[in-house]
Amino acid sequence: MIRISQLRFLLRAFPVVATEGVPQLLPAARTVSPKLLPLSAIACHQQQQVRNYAKSKDRKKENKGTAKVTINEEQLAEVIDVASLRAQMEKTLSTMQEDYIKNLSLRSATGAIETLKVTHEGKDYQLQELAQVVRKNPKTVVVNLVSFPQTIPAVLQAIQKSGMNLNPQQDGTTLFIPVPKVTREHREGLVKNAKTLFVKCRDAVKDAQNQTIKKVKKQANISEDLSFQVQAQVTAIANGYIKEAEKMMEIKQAELLGDK
């Protein structure tokens, strides 16, 4: 049998379970009966304490992350322009939805390319305003930019960022765009682009959220409690739009992969 003094020496020299950062385990270890116990029994006791502590921390994190915030429109209206904030976020969501409809198709339509937005020298144009777009055959779309050759770099960039998974080939002032075959690789490329468009939407919503919260923090005529409540509600509103956008992405990805 091991005496108490010997057992304490062994635990100090060869700790069974590292307790650094878990100070509440130390008192628990001292609650073990002073009777002589096998070392394995004490090890099991300490291991169980560690598991219980970890589960407790996980539950706290989960509860903290799922705390529901009630949206009080009247309270918000006293501090921020709620209608403007929601309109901004809804517009971001609508833009993402339009991009999904126009650009994320298993068959790239000529119409989608014609209406592609091109930004040149700070102004936005539809591609059909800058070029003649025709479908040469079922496998190739031709974009003729002879009238505005200076916009070719901007057009190429717009096509590459469109999410349509297109790879245009330039020949002078003409772009030849092969229409991709509907392969598994093409489907997965579109799925990846759906995620990219979602991230763009999410970041835009977050930007609107952060700008609003920044303005709330600068208001000196409201109490600290009201400021905190409004910030929490603005965050909850943004999270609602982000969740809706994520659901839209998941539906689109399932459609592209043929799961629906």
Secondary structure, 3 states (H helix, E strand, C coil): CCCHHHHHHHHHHCCCCCCCCCCCHHHHHHCCCCCCCCHHHHHHHHHHHHHHHHHHHHHHHHHHHCCCCCCCHHHHHCCCCHHHHHHHHHHHHHHHHHHHHHHCCCCCCHHHHHCCEEEECCEEEEHHHHCEEEEEECCEEEEECCCCHHHHHHHHHHHHHCCCCCCCEEECCEEEEECCCCCHHHHHHHHHHHHHHHHHHHHHHHHHHHHHHHHHHHCCCCCHHHHHHHHHHHHHHHHHHHHHHHHHHHHHHHHHCCCC
